[in-house]
Amino acid sequence: MTNQIEIGRGKRARQAFSFDDVSVVPTRRTRDPQDVNLSWRIDAYTFGMPVIGAPMDSVMSPETAIALGRLGGLGVLNLEGLWTRHEDPAPLLEEIASLDAQTDPSAVTRRLQEIYAAPIQAELITRRLAEMREAGVVVAGSLTPQNTREFSDTVLAAGVDLFVIRGTTVSAQHVSTTNEPLDLKKFIYELDVPVIVGGVAGYTPALHLMRTGAAGVLVGFGGSSSRTTRRAVGVRVPMATAIADIAEARRDYMDESGGRYVHVIADGGVSTSGEIVKAIAMGADAVVLGAALARAEEAPGRGWHWGMEAAHPEVPRGHRTHVGQVAPLQEVLWGPSHHADGTSNLMGGLQRAMATTGYTELKDFQKVEVLVTPGHTA
C-alpha cells in the first residue's frame, strides 16, 4: 500500500526518499569489522568488494580499471569515450582539467562537445580491452543503447567478460519511428557474456529489464555529481526509494522466473561510504562509483569529474565538476583514512557499518532496519 500525497486537485504522487532521508539502525548485537565479508559474485565472477568503477572518462582509463580490478573491484571502460576516439587522450584530459574554473560554463561545454565529436574507432576499442585482458583482470566495457548494435561485435571479439549497456534511461521497450530500436531481450539472449543494463528508476521498467535476461540492473541515472538531468529534462527519482522499489521487482521476478536472481546495482548519488552503506541497506547488491573514484590521485580527470552527458551534442545535461583529489586509489577504497567525511576508506566504512548493526554478509545486510529522517537530519 502506498501513501499518495495531493500536490493539487489534479495530481497525486508518492513521497520518495533520498539517501539523506534514511539512516541505518544499530542492533543489540555487534560484530568485529574484521569478520565482515564484502565479497560480491555476479554470474561466474567473484569480486572482493561490491564496487564497480563508473564508465566515465574522469574515472576509468585502462590503467585505473586494471588498478581497481587488482584491488578487488570491477573497472568498466567507457567504450565511447576519449580512449576509443583518440589515439592518445592524455593531452585532452590535461586540457579538460586545466580549463579555468572561472571559465563560462557554456564555453567548457562547447569544448567538451568538440573533443567528443571525434568518431569512435573500432580498432581502439579492441586495443584498450586487450590492455585490460593482458593484465589478468575481469574485462568490462560499456556502450550506450544507441551504439550497442554497431560496436557489440567488436566488443565481443575483443574478449570482454562483462558487457554493460548504460544510458540515462534504458527501457526494454524503446519505441522509435525513425530508427530501428535495440531489442534488448533478443540481443541479450544471443550474447555469450553476462550483461548489466540500465539506468532505470522504477518498479515496472526494472521488471521489464529483468525479463530480458540481464544479469544486473543499474538503478539511477548515473553520475549525479556531474549531471544536471533534473534541471535539463525534469527527470529524477530519489535513490533510496528507487533502490527499494527495484529490490521489490527483483523479489517478484524471482517468483515469476522460478528463482532467477538479478543483481540490483546502485548507479548515481553514491559518493561517500555512508551512501554506499545506505544503498546496500535499501537492497542494492553493489554500487557504481563515479565521483568517489574521481577523487583518487590516479583518476584520469585529475580532480575533475564529468560524464558523457556533459558533451551531448544537442542536449548537454551535465557539468565538469571539481571533486578534488583526496588520496591514492588504495586509500580511497581500503584506507587507512585521513578524512572524516567518508571520502576515503570506503570499504572500511561499509565494514564498520555492517559490524555495528550485527551483519557479516552483504545479502543479510539488505535486511537491516532503517529509519526515515526527513529534513536531512541523518
C-alpha positions in Angstrom: 0.0 0.0 0.0 1.4 3.4 -1.0 0.5 6.8 0.5 -0.5 9.3 -2.1 0.2 13.0 -1.4 -2.1 15.5 -3.0 0.1 18.0 -5.0 -3.0 19.8 -6.3 -6.6 19.0 -7.2 -5.5 17.3 -10.4 -2.4 15.4 -9.3 -1.3 13.0 -6.6 2.1 11.4 -6.1 4.0 9.1 -3.9 6.5 10.5 -1.5 10.1 9.5 -2.3 13.3 9.5 -0.2 16.9 10.2 -0.9 19.9 8.7 0.9 19.9 11.8 3.1 16.4 11.0 4.3 17.2 7.5 5.7 19.5 6.1 8.3 20.6 2.6 9.4 19.6 1.4 12.9 22.1 -0.4 15.1 21.1 -3.6 16.8 21.8 -5.2 20.1 24.4 -7.5 18.6 27.6 -6.1 17.1 30.4 -7.9 15.2 34.1 -7.4 14.7 34.7 -5.5 11.4 37.4 -8.0 10.5 34.7 -10.7 10.4 32.7 -8.8 7.7 32.8 -10.3 4.3 32.5 -7.8 1.4 32.8 -10.2 -1.5 30.3 -10.0 -4.3 29.6 -12.5 -7.1 27.8 -11.9 -10.3 27.5 -14.7 -12.8 30.8 -16.6 -12.9 32.9 -13.7 -11.4 33.7 -13.0 -7.8 35.0 -9.7 -6.5 36.5 -8.7 -3.2 34.1 -5.7 -2.8 30.8 -4.6 -4.2 32.3 -1.8 -6.3 32.0 -1.0 -10.0 34.1 1.8 -11.4 31.8 4.1 -13.4 32.4 4.0 -17.2 33.3 7.7 -17.2 36.4 9.3 -18.7 37.2 11.2 -15.5 37.1 7.9 -13.5 38.2 5.0 -15.6 41.1 4.6 -18.0 42.5 1.2 -18.9 45.1 1.7 -16.2 42.7 2.7 -13.5 40.3 -0.1 -14.5 43.2 -2.5 -14.1 44.2 -1.0 -10.7 40.6 -1.3 -9.5 40.4 -4.9 -10.6 43.6 -5.7 -8.7 42.1 -4.1 -5.5 39.0 -6.3 -5.7 36.5 -4.2 -7.8 35.3 -4.2 -11.3 36.6 -1.4 -13.6 34.3 -0.7 -16.6 35.8 1.3 -19.5 33.6 3.7 -21.4 33.9 2.4 -25.0 32.5 5.7 -26.4 34.9 7.9 -24.5 38.3 9.5 -25.2 40.2 6.2 -25.1 38.3 4.9 -28.1 38.1 8.3 -30.0 41.7 9.4 -29.7 45.0 7.6 -30.1 46.5 9.5 -27.2 43.8 11.1 -25.0 46.3 12.3 -22.3 46.7 15.9 -23.8 43.0 16.3 -24.0 42.5 15.1 -20.4 45.1 17.6 -19.3 43.3 20.3 -21.2 39.9 19.5 -19.7 41.4 19.5 -16.2 43.3 22.8 -16.9 40.3 24.8 -18.1 39.9 27.7 -15.7 37.2 27.1 -13.1 36.0 30.6 -13.7 35.5 30.0 -17.4 32.0 30.5 -18.7 30.3 27.0 -18.2 28.9 27.2 -21.7 32.4 27.6 -23.1 33.5 24.5 -21.2 30.5 22.6 -22.6 31.3 23.7 -26.1 34.9 22.5 -25.8 33.8 19.1 -24.4 31.4 18.8 -27.3 34.3 19.5 -29.7 36.5 16.9 -28.1 33.9 14.2 -28.1 32.8 14.9 -31.7 35.7 12.7 -32.9 34.4 9.3 -34.2 34.6 6.1 -32.2 37.3 3.8 -33.6 36.7 0.1 -33.5 40.4 -0.7 -33.5 40.9 1.4 -30.4 38.1 -0.5 -28.6 39.9 -3.7 -29.4 43.3 -2.3 -28.2 42.0 -0.8 -24.9 40.2 -4.0 -24.0 43.3 -6.1 -24.9 45.3 -4.0 -22.4 42.9 -4.9 -19.6 42.8 -8.6 -20.6 46.6 -8.8 -20.6 46.7 -7.5 -17.1 44.6 -10.5 -15.9 41.6 -8.7 -14.5 37.9 -9.1 -15.4 37.3 -7.1 -18.5 34.2 -5.0 -18.8 33.2 -2.3 -21.3 30.2 0.0 -21.6 28.2 1.2 -24.6 25.0 3.3 -24.7 22.0 1.6 -26.3 22.4 3.9 -29.3 25.8 2.4 -30.2 25.4 -1.1 -28.9 24.3 -2.6 -32.2 27.1 -1.0 -34.2 30.0 -1.9 -31.9 28.9 -5.0 -29.9 30.6 -7.4 -32.3 33.9 -5.6 -31.9 33.5 -5.7 -28.1 32.7 -9.4 -28.0 35.6 -10.2 -30.4 38.0 -8.4 -28.1 37.1 -10.9 -25.3 35.0 -8.8 -22.9 33.9 -10.7 -19.8 31.0 -8.5 -18.8 29.1 -6.2 -21.1 27.4 -3.0 -19.7 24.7 -1.2 -21.6 24.3 2.1 -19.8 22.2 5.2 -20.6 20.4 7.9 -18.8 17.1 5.9 -19.1 17.1 2.5 -20.6 13.9 0.5 -21.3 13.2 -2.9 -22.7 10.5 -1.5 -25.0 12.1 1.6 -26.6 9.8 2.8 -29.4 11.1 4.8 -32.4 9.5 5.8 -35.7 12.8 6.9 -37.3 15.4 4.3 -36.2 15.3 0.6 -35.6 15.4 0.2 -31.8 17.6 -2.3 -30.0 15.6 -5.3 -29.0 17.3 -6.0 -25.6 15.7 -9.3 -25.0 16.8 -10.7 -28.3 20.2 -9.1 -28.1 21.0 -10.4 -24.6 19.7 -13.8 -25.4 22.1 -14.1 -28.3 25.2 -13.0 -26.3 27.6 -15.4 -24.7 28.5 -13.0 -21.9 26.5 -11.6 -18.9 25.0 -8.1 -19.5 24.4 -5.4 -16.9 21.9 -2.8 -18.2 20.4 0.5 -17.0 19.7 3.1 -15.8 16.2 2.6 -14.5 14.4 4.1 -11.6 11.0 2.4 -11.3 9.5 -1.0 -10.5 7.8 -1.7 -13.8 10.7 -0.7 -16.2 13.1 -2.6 -13.9 10.9 -5.7 -14.1 10.9 -5.5 -17.9 14.7 -5.2 -18.0 15.0 -8.3 -15.7 12.9 -10.2 -18.2 15.4 -9.5 -21.0 17.8 -11.9 -19.3 20.1 -9.2 -17.8 22.5 -10.3 -15.1 22.2 -7.0 -13.4 20.1 -3.8 -13.5 21.6 -0.3 -12.9 19.4 1.8 -10.7 19.5 5.5 -11.2 20.7 7.9 -13.9 24.4 7.7 -13.1 26.9 10.4 -12.0 24.7 12.8 -10.0 27.8 14.9 -9.2 28.3 15.9 -12.8 24.8 15.7 -14.1 22.0 18.3 -14.4 19.4 15.9 -15.8 16.8 17.2 -13.3 17.2 20.7 -14.4 17.6 20.0 -18.1 14.7 17.4 -18.6 13.0 17.3 -15.3 13.8 13.7 -14.6 14.8 12.5 -11.1 13.9 9.7 -8.7 15.5 9.8 -5.2 17.8 6.9 -4.9 16.6 5.3 -1.6 13.1 4.9 -3.0 14.4 3.8 -6.4 16.5 1.0 -5.0 13.8 -0.2 -2.6 11.3 -0.3 -5.5 13.6 -2.2 -7.8 14.6 -4.6 -5.0 10.9 -5.4 -4.8 10.9 -6.0 -8.5 13.8 -8.4 -8.1 11.8 -10.4 -5.5 8.8 -10.6 -7.7 10.9 -11.6 -10.7 12.5 -14.4 -8.7 9.0 -15.8 -8.0 8.0 -15.3 -11.7 11.1 -16.9 -13.1 11.4 -19.8 -10.7 14.3 -18.4 -8.7 16.5 -16.4 -11.2 18.3 -13.7 -9.3 19.1 -10.4 -11.0 21.6 -8.1 -9.3 20.4 -4.6 -8.3 23.3 -2.1 -8.7 23.1 1.5 -7.4 24.3 3.9 -10.1 24.2 7.5 -9.1 24.2 9.5 -5.8 26.8 7.2 -4.2 30.0 9.1 -3.4 30.7 8.5 0.3 31.0 5.5 2.5 27.7 6.4 4.2 25.9 6.5 0.9 27.3 3.1 0.0 26.0 1.8 3.3 22.6 3.1 2.7 22.4 1.9 -0.9 23.1 -1.7 0.2 20.7 -1.3 3.2 17.9 -0.4 0.7 18.5 -3.6 -1.3 21.4 -3.0 -3.7 23.9 -5.8 -4.3 26.7 -3.4 -5.5 27.4 0.2 -6.3 28.8 2.1 -9.2 31.3 4.7 -8.0 32.0 7.8 -10.1 32.8 10.9 -8.0 34.1 8.7 -5.2 36.8 7.3 -7.5 37.3 10.5 -9.4 38.8 11.8 -6.2 41.7 9.2 -6.3 45.1 10.6 -7.3 45.3 8.2 -10.2 42.0 9.2 -11.7 42.3 10.5 -15.3 40.2 13.5 -14.5 42.9 15.0 -12.2 40.3 16.0 -9.6 37.6 16.9 -12.1 34.6 14.8 -12.9 32.2 14.8 -15.9 30.1 12.3 -17.8 29.2 11.8 -21.5 26.0 13.7 -21.0 28.1 16.9 -20.4 29.2 16.6 -24.0 26.0 15.6 -25.6 25.8 17.4 -29.0 22.2 18.5 -28.7 21.0 18.4 -25.0 24.0 18.5 -22.7 22.9 17.5 -19.2 26.0 17.8 -17.0 28.9 20.0 -15.9 32.6 19.4 -15.4 32.6 19.4 -11.6 35.6 19.8 -9.3 35.7 17.0 -6.8 39.4 17.3 -5.7 41.9 14.7 -5.1 41.9 13.1 -1.6 44.2 10.1 -1.7 45.6 7.2 -3.8 43.1 4.7 -5.0 44.2 2.1 -2.5 43.5 4.6 0.4 40.2 5.8 -1.1 38.9 2.2 -1.1 40.6 0.4 1.7 42.3 3.1 3.8 43.7 3.9 6.2 41.7 7.1 6.0 42.8 10.6 7.0 39.5 12.2 6.2 36.4 12.3 8.5 33.9 12.9 5.7 33.5 9.4 4.2 35.6 10.1 1.1 38.3 7.6 1.8 38.4 4.1 3.2 35.1 3.5 1.6 35.1 -0.3 2.3 36.3 0.3 5.8 33.2 2.4 6.4 31.0 -0.2 5.0 32.6 -2.9 7.1 32.2 -0.9 10.2 28.5 -0.1 9.5 27.8 -3.8 8.9 29.6 -4.8 12.1 27.8 -2.1 14.1 24.5 -3.5 13.0 25.4 -7.1 13.5 25.9 -8.3 9.9 28.8 -10.1 8.3 27.3 -10.7 4.8 26.1 -8.2 2.2 23.0 -10.1 1.4 22.0 -10.2 5.0 22.7 -6.5 5.5 19.9 -5.8 3.0 17.5 -6.7 5.8 18.9 -4.1 8.2 16.3 -1.8 9.9 16.2 1.7 8.6 14.5 4.9 9.7 13.2 7.8 7.7 14.7 11.0 8.9 13.1 13.8 6.8 14.7 17.2 6.9 18.2 15.7 6.3 18.9 15.2 10.0 20.7 11.8 9.5 
